[in-house]
Amino acid sequence: MEPLAQTEAVQPVMHTPEHLAERPAWDCGVCGQPWPCAPARERLIRQYGRGTALAMLAWQYLEEAVRDLPDGPPGVLFERFVRWTR
């Protein structure tokens, strides 16, 4: 491997933080929005597509959230975790 020429600059690698849920509140650890926030939804769609696999994963998150948020209204949690996958 040859050393860099004096005129070449090394560009730093920028890592975008992942928008992950912080439990038990289920808020995004990056933006503080209710999870899945818009960036998390975009990442999940890229990973799983808009189909059954995404809906099933979202349902699993819903089941976990219901255990962590027992006072959360079921309809609101369904909208937040599952409906957007359609």
Secondary structure, 3 states (H helix, E strand, C coil): CCCCCCCCCCCCCCCCCCCCEECCCCEECCCCCECCCHHHHHHHHHHHCCCHHHHHHHHHHHHHHHHHCCCCCHHHHHHHHCHHHC
